Amino acid sequence: MIRKEIVLPAPREDVWDALTEPERLADWFANDVDVDLRPGGGMSFRWSNGEERHATVTEVEHGRRLAFEWDGAVAEELGEVEFTLADDDDGTRLTVVESSPAWSTALDLQASALVCA
């Protein structure tokens, strides 16, 4: 289990949008994204190299919490991901808990895109 916290210099709603809106996710994570933002809803991530991954939303608390689990063979490798957002004096504290460092690594590399897009 990996837990990572990052403070982003943006309001919580902006960070939430960057994590949940397909157009914003396409800015920093995958090239083409589909999201059905409700428990049981599907998520699809496609990259320009042909890679495609799917996930199922497990929990949603608008503006505060999003959890999902990867589907298929990727689930064994990447497992579950949980995002929690909280107000911080410097913007928004984003906590990521996951079975694999995939999201943490992406956030480290693309944190500025979350708030600048």
C-alpha atoms as an extended CHARMM CRD file, in Angstrom:
* protein
*
       117  EXT
         1         1  MET       CA              0.0000000000        0.0000000000        0.0000000000  PROA      1               0.0000000000
         2         2  ILE       CA              1.3410000000        3.3980000000       -0.9730000000  PROA      2               0.0000000000
         3         3  ARG       CA              0.1330000000        6.6730000000        0.5450000000  PROA      3               0.0000000000
         4         4  LYS       CA              1.2070000000        9.9950000000       -0.9200000000  PROA      4               0.0000000000
         5         5  GLU       CA              0.1790000000       13.5560000000       -0.0670000000  PROA      5               0.0000000000
         6         6  ILE       CA              0.7030000000       16.5830000000       -2.2480000000  PROA      6               0.0000000000
         7         7  VAL       CA             -0.4750000000       20.1600000000       -1.6980000000  PROA      7               0.0000000000
         8         8  LEU       CA             -1.6200000000       21.8320000000       -4.8970000000  PROA      8               0.0000000000
         9         9  PRO       CA             -1.9410000000       25.6330000000       -5.1090000000  PROA      9               0.0000000000
        10        10  ALA       CA             -5.5610000000       25.5020000000       -6.2970000000  PROA      10              0.0000000000
        11        11  PRO       CA             -9.0630000000       25.3830000000       -4.8200000000  PROA      11              0.0000000000
        12        12  ARG       CA            -10.4290000000       21.9290000000       -4.0110000000  PROA      12              0.0000000000
        13        13  GLU       CA            -13.0610000000       22.1530000000       -6.7670000000  PROA      13              0.0000000000
        14        14  ASP       CA            -10.3730000000       22.7480000000       -9.4220000000  PROA      14              0.0000000000
        15        15  VAL       CA             -8.3720000000       19.7390000000       -8.2330000000  PROA      15              0.0000000000
        16        16  TRP       CA            -11.5540000000       17.6370000000       -8.1520000000  PROA      16              0.0000000000
        17        17  ASP       CA            -12.2990000000       18.6240000000      -11.7510000000  PROA      17              0.0000000000
        18        18  ALA       CA             -8.7610000000       17.6840000000      -12.8040000000  PROA      18              0.0000000000
        19        19  LEU       CA             -9.2670000000       14.2190000000      -11.2910000000  PROA      19              0.0000000000
        20        20  THR       CA            -12.7780000000       13.5490000000      -12.5660000000  PROA      20              0.0000000000
        21        21  GLU       CA            -13.4790000000       15.4150000000      -15.8100000000  PROA      21              0.0000000000
        22        22  PRO       CA            -12.4020000000       13.4520000000      -18.8980000000  PROA      22              0.0000000000
        23        23  GLU       CA            -11.0310000000       16.5380000000      -20.6670000000  PROA      23              0.0000000000
        24        24  ARG       CA             -8.9230000000       17.4780000000      -17.6480000000  PROA      24              0.0000000000
        25        25  LEU       CA             -7.6620000000       13.9110000000      -17.1340000000  PROA      25              0.0000000000
        26        26  ALA       CA             -6.6550000000       13.8810000000      -20.7980000000  PROA      26              0.0000000000
        27        27  ASP       CA             -4.5020000000       16.9510000000      -20.0680000000  PROA      27              0.0000000000
        28        28  TRP       CA             -2.2610000000       15.1210000000      -17.6250000000  PROA      28              0.0000000000
        29        29  PHE       CA             -2.8870000000       11.3700000000      -17.3960000000  PROA      29              0.0000000000
        30        30  ALA       CA             -4.1870000000        9.6340000000      -20.5190000000  PROA      30              0.0000000000
        31        31  ASN       CA             -4.9380000000       10.7750000000      -24.0690000000  PROA      31              0.0000000000
        32        32  ASP       CA             -8.5730000000        9.6870000000      -24.1230000000  PROA      32              0.0000000000
        33        33  VAL       CA            -10.6900000000        9.2460000000      -20.9920000000  PROA      33              0.0000000000
        34        34  ASP       CA            -14.2730000000        8.1780000000      -20.2510000000  PROA      34              0.0000000000
        35        35  VAL       CA            -15.6520000000        8.4800000000      -16.7160000000  PROA      35              0.0000000000
        36        36  ASP       CA            -19.0430000000        7.4740000000      -15.2950000000  PROA      36              0.0000000000
        37        37  LEU       CA            -18.7450000000        9.1920000000      -11.9230000000  PROA      37              0.0000000000
        38        38  ARG       CA            -21.0350000000        7.0670000000       -9.7510000000  PROA      38              0.0000000000
        39        39  PRO       CA            -20.4940000000        3.9010000000       -7.7140000000  PROA      39              0.0000000000
        40        40  GLY       CA            -20.3980000000        1.0170000000      -10.1900000000  PROA      40              0.0000000000
        41        41  GLY       CA            -19.6170000000        3.3960000000      -13.0600000000  PROA      41              0.0000000000
        42        42  GLY       CA            -16.8740000000        2.6270000000      -15.5260000000  PROA      42              0.0000000000
        43        43  MET       CA            -13.6460000000        4.4600000000      -16.2560000000  PROA      43              0.0000000000
        44        44  SER       CA            -11.5720000000        3.9780000000      -19.4170000000  PROA      44              0.0000000000
        45        45  PHE       CA             -8.0990000000        5.3590000000      -20.0330000000  PROA      45              0.0000000000
        46        46  ARG       CA             -6.4450000000        5.1780000000      -23.4560000000  PROA      46              0.0000000000
        47        47  TRP       CA             -2.9400000000        6.3350000000      -24.3630000000  PROA      47              0.0000000000
        48        48  SER       CA             -1.4910000000        7.2300000000      -27.7510000000  PROA      48              0.0000000000
        49        49  ASN       CA              0.7320000000        4.1240000000      -27.6700000000  PROA      49              0.0000000000
        50        50  GLY       CA             -2.3930000000        1.9120000000      -27.8260000000  PROA      50              0.0000000000
        51        51  GLU       CA             -2.4450000000        1.0040000000      -24.1450000000  PROA      51              0.0000000000
        52        52  GLU       CA             -5.9160000000        0.9090000000      -22.5990000000  PROA      52              0.0000000000
        53        53  ARG       CA             -6.9950000000        0.3550000000      -19.0040000000  PROA      53              0.0000000000
        54        54  HSD       CA            -10.3990000000        0.1150000000      -17.3930000000  PROA      54              0.0000000000
        55        55  ALA       CA            -11.5980000000        0.6370000000      -13.8350000000  PROA      55              0.0000000000
        56        56  THR       CA            -14.8120000000        0.6360000000      -11.8120000000  PROA      56              0.0000000000
        57        57  VAL       CA            -15.7450000000        3.5070000000       -9.4940000000  PROA      57              0.0000000000
        58        58  THR       CA            -16.3550000000        2.2130000000       -5.9710000000  PROA      58              0.0000000000
        59        59  GLU       CA            -17.0190000000        5.4180000000       -4.0030000000  PROA      59              0.0000000000
        60        60  VAL       CA            -17.7240000000        9.0660000000       -4.8040000000  PROA      60              0.0000000000
        61        61  GLU       CA            -18.1570000000       12.0010000000       -2.4440000000  PROA      61              0.0000000000
        62        62  HSD       CA            -18.2340000000       15.0010000000       -4.7640000000  PROA      62              0.0000000000
        63        63  GLY       CA            -15.3210000000       17.3450000000       -4.2050000000  PROA      63              0.0000000000
        64        64  ARG       CA            -13.8650000000       15.2310000000       -1.4030000000  PROA      64              0.0000000000
        65        65  ARG       CA            -13.2980000000       11.5690000000       -2.2470000000  PROA      65              0.0000000000
        66        66  LEU       CA            -13.0230000000        9.2470000000       -5.2500000000  PROA      66              0.0000000000
        67        67  ALA       CA            -12.1460000000        5.5640000000       -5.1200000000  PROA      67              0.0000000000
        68        68  PHE       CA            -11.9380000000        3.0280000000       -7.9090000000  PROA      68              0.0000000000
        69        69  GLU       CA            -10.4890000000       -0.3680000000       -8.6630000000  PROA      69              0.0000000000
        70        70  TRP       CA             -8.7620000000       -1.4270000000      -11.8340000000  PROA      70              0.0000000000
        71        71  ASP       CA            -10.4730000000       -4.1310000000      -13.9130000000  PROA      71              0.0000000000
        72        72  GLY       CA             -9.0970000000       -7.3400000000      -15.4170000000  PROA      72              0.0000000000
        73        73  ALA       CA             -5.4490000000       -8.3470000000      -15.3770000000  PROA      73              0.0000000000
        74        74  VAL       CA             -4.4370000000       -4.7840000000      -14.4980000000  PROA      74              0.0000000000
        75        75  ALA       CA             -6.3400000000       -5.1760000000      -11.2000000000  PROA      75              0.0000000000
        76        76  GLU       CA             -3.7860000000       -7.7110000000       -9.9610000000  PROA      76              0.0000000000
        77        77  GLU       CA             -0.9440000000       -5.3190000000      -10.7850000000  PROA      77              0.0000000000
        78        78  LEU       CA             -2.4940000000       -1.9610000000       -9.8010000000  PROA      78              0.0000000000
        79        79  GLY       CA             -5.3960000000       -2.8130000000       -7.4540000000  PROA      79              0.0000000000
        80        80  GLU       CA             -7.3560000000        0.0290000000       -5.9060000000  PROA      80              0.0000000000
        81        81  VAL       CA             -6.8690000000        3.7930000000       -5.9120000000  PROA      81              0.0000000000
        82        82  GLU       CA             -8.3840000000        6.3330000000       -3.5150000000  PROA      82              0.0000000000
        83        83  PHE       CA             -8.1570000000       10.1260000000       -3.8020000000  PROA      83              0.0000000000
        84        84  THR       CA             -9.0780000000       12.3170000000       -0.8280000000  PROA      84              0.0000000000
        85        85  LEU       CA             -9.1400000000       16.1100000000       -1.0990000000  PROA      85              0.0000000000
        86        86  ALA       CA             -9.0200000000       18.5480000000        1.8070000000  PROA      86              0.0000000000
        87        87  ASP       CA             -8.6550000000       22.2950000000        2.0700000000  PROA      87              0.0000000000
        88        88  ASP       CA             -5.1570000000       23.4610000000        3.0030000000  PROA      88              0.0000000000
        89        89  ASP       CA             -3.7900000000       26.9390000000        3.7770000000  PROA      89              0.0000000000
        90        90  ASP       CA             -1.7720000000       26.6760000000        0.5440000000  PROA      90              0.0000000000
        91        91  GLY       CA             -4.6010000000       25.2910000000       -1.6350000000  PROA      91              0.0000000000
        92        92  THR       CA             -5.7310000000       21.6620000000       -1.6430000000  PROA      92              0.0000000000
        93        93  ARG       CA             -4.1730000000       18.6670000000        0.0700000000  PROA      93              0.0000000000
        94        94  LEU       CA             -4.5540000000       15.6550000000       -2.2150000000  PROA      94              0.0000000000
        95        95  THR       CA             -3.9690000000       12.2630000000       -0.5980000000  PROA      95              0.0000000000
        96        96  VAL       CA             -3.5600000000        9.2310000000       -2.8640000000  PROA      96              0.0000000000
        97        97  VAL       CA             -3.7090000000        5.7120000000       -1.4490000000  PROA      97              0.0000000000
        98        98  GLU       CA             -3.0210000000        2.8980000000       -3.8840000000  PROA      98              0.0000000000
        99        99  SER       CA             -1.7110000000       -0.6140000000       -4.2740000000  PROA      99              0.0000000000
       100       100  SER       CA              0.8670000000        0.5010000000       -6.8650000000  PROA      100             0.0000000000
       101       101  PRO       CA              2.7650000000        3.7670000000       -7.4310000000  PROA      101             0.0000000000
       102       102  ALA       CA              1.2170000000        4.4840000000      -10.8530000000  PROA      102             0.0000000000
       103       103  TRP       CA             -0.8940000000        7.4830000000       -9.7500000000  PROA      103             0.0000000000
       104       104  SER       CA              1.6780000000        8.8080000000       -7.3070000000  PROA      104             0.0000000000
       105       105  THR       CA              4.2880000000        8.8230000000      -10.0390000000  PROA      105             0.0000000000
       106       106  ALA       CA              1.9090000000       10.5360000000      -12.4660000000  PROA      106             0.0000000000
       107       107  LEU       CA              1.0480000000       13.1600000000       -9.8420000000  PROA      107             0.0000000000
       108       108  ASP       CA              4.7010000000       13.8550000000       -9.1140000000  PROA      108             0.0000000000
       109       109  LEU       CA              5.3650000000       14.3970000000      -12.8060000000  PROA      109             0.0000000000
       110       110  GLN       CA              2.2000000000       16.2770000000      -13.6760000000  PROA      110             0.0000000000
       111       111  ALA       CA              1.0640000000       18.1060000000      -10.5180000000  PROA      111             0.0000000000
       112       112  SER       CA              1.3370000000       21.5020000000      -12.1650000000  PROA      112             0.0000000000
       113       113  ALA       CA             -0.8950000000       20.3320000000      -15.0300000000  PROA      113             0.0000000000
       114       114  LEU       CA             -3.6400000000       19.6070000000      -12.5120000000  PROA      114             0.0000000000
       115       115  VAL       CA             -3.9680000000       23.2750000000      -11.6930000000  PROA      115             0.0000000000
       116       116  CYS       CA             -2.6250000000       24.9610000000      -14.8100000000  PROA      116             0.0000000000
       117       117  ALA       CA             -4.8300000000       23.2410000000      -17.3850000000  PROA      117             0.0000000000
